[in-house]
Every structure is written in C-alpha cells, then in structure tokens.
Amino acid sequence: MAGVLARVRGVRGQGGPEELHSATEQLCCDYAWKDPHLLSKEANRLLVRADGEQAGWLHLLLGCVHYDLRHREQAEAHRRAAFRLGQEVNNGEIVAWSFEMSAWFALTQGRLDEVAAYAEAGKRAAPNSSVAVQLCAQAAKAAARMGETGDLRKILDEGYRLLGQHQNPERPENHFVVEPGKWDSYALDCFTVVGEDKLAEEHAREVLKTAAKSPMRASEAHLALATVALRRGDIEGAAEWVHTALAAPRKSLDHLGMLTAELVREVHERYPGDPAARLITEPIEHR
C-alpha cells in the first residue's frame, strides 16, 4: 500500500506520465484482492490528474469496483466514460473492455439474451487483444445458462483458440489482461452450469492452485465444488465449501449473488423440504 500511495503522491505533485501509468497499472493489479472502498479512493485520486488512455483505464477500474459493491448507477457511469474516452483516443481495447463490462452486467442481472451482442461488439472493437478471450467467456456463460450447449462448445473453442494467440502477460494479475489461469475460471463456471461435474471439478482445483491473491476467483471455485458435492449427495461437504466461499475477504456482490442463487435453486430441486439442506441455504440467505 505504501508504494502505491507514494506513486499517487508523485503523480499529484511532481510525477509525470510514467508515474501515472505505473500507479494505474498497480491499482489494476490490486483489484483482485484489495478492499474495494480503498481501491476506489486511490483510483479517484489518480483520476484527478489523468486524461486520455489513463483516464479510460481508471474509469474501467472504477466501474468494476462500484459494480462489485452493487453501486450499479455509478458503475455504469464509469463504464460510459471509459467507452467515450476509448473512442476519443482511438483505443479499441478500452472500448472493448467497456463492452465486456456491459456483458458482465447483463449476465449477472439475468439479461442473458443481451450478452452475446455485447460480446460481439467488443470483439469488433479489439479483435487482436486478449479482451476478446474474456468476451467469449461472458458469451459462453450466458449460453450455458440458456441451455445452448451446442453454442457453448463453439464459444469455448473460439475462446481457447484466441487465448493461444497471446503470450503470457508480464503482469497476469492485472484485471485487464487475460491469461490461462483466468480461462480455467471461465470454463469451470460453464461446466458447472451444464452439469459437466468432472470437468467443473478439474477446473476448480486448477483455479485454487493459483488463486491465493484472487479471493473472488477462489470463491467461484469453492461454489463449483459445493455444487458438485451436492449432486453427489454430500450435503455436509457442500456446506463446507459454501462456508469457505462466503468467508472470502473480497467479493463481487452481484456475481456472488448469481452463483449462490443458482446453488440454492438446485438445493431446493434436489432436496425439497429436507431440513439437512438448510446447512447450505441458511448461510447464503443470511450472508
């Protein structure tokens, strides 16, 4: 934290574009684990002095942070600002990430039929950037939830092919780059939804190998393992995974809400009226 604040003070005082770029990238790398209120405060400090591309990246980051906190109007305002700046400076990658955010918002709010259009618009804006991989992931997640298994396989294949066209990034922890570890997280979500339990479990365990500083990604893996355990009749095991997922220090509330709601529905379908199932549902309902 001290290092980031030192860079922020440098930017506000005598620092220049390089310091601003470095501080912005660091905040994007901190996104996965840092307290969202603190992250928002630091990003806004930088935004006061930023313009052009750097302002665009900061608006994207702030949009994600506010959405994690369920500040939907503020999240959308920052997303729109990033889109506008991306167009003004002709940065297709920033534009594409703004579409990715729209796809994410639509997915987690249940507007599944809108996700594919946002994904395609984003890929047109930056077809050669790794954001295209994440756009495929959002489209795949929506297809899985709509039961479009044929389209799901095609989208996952496309995303995996696009991923192979990019070298591993120098800073894979940056929220706005896509690397193989993130792909496991995308795939486990899709396989969990369509009932491919073996594949879901394999990807979940791969995610957990590298998720020490990605508590949100780890929570998703824990909930996938809870779902697999539930389907095997292991209610106590599923409950333990749920407790672990909910205890994560960093959360994206709408995303977590979507995943836990899906798990609760499955509990009620498989164990209607079974008091033992409350081991799973009560922690979710009272979180």
Buried (B, 14 or more C-beta within 10 A) or exposed (E): EEEBEEBBBBBBEEBEEEBBBBBBBBBBBBBBBBEBEEBBEBBEBBBEBBEBBBBBBBBBBBBBBBBBBEBEEBBBBBBBBBBBBBBBBEBBBBBBBBBBBBBBBBBBEEBBEBBBBBBBBBBBBBEEBBBBBBBBBBBBBBBBBBEBBEBBBBBBEBBBEBBEEBEEEEEBBBBBBBBBBBBBBBBBBBBBBBBBBEBBBBBBBBBBEBBEBBBBBBBBBBBBBBBBBBBEEBBEBBBBBBBBBBEBEBBBBBBBBBBBEBBBEBBEEEBEEEEEBBBBBEBBEEB
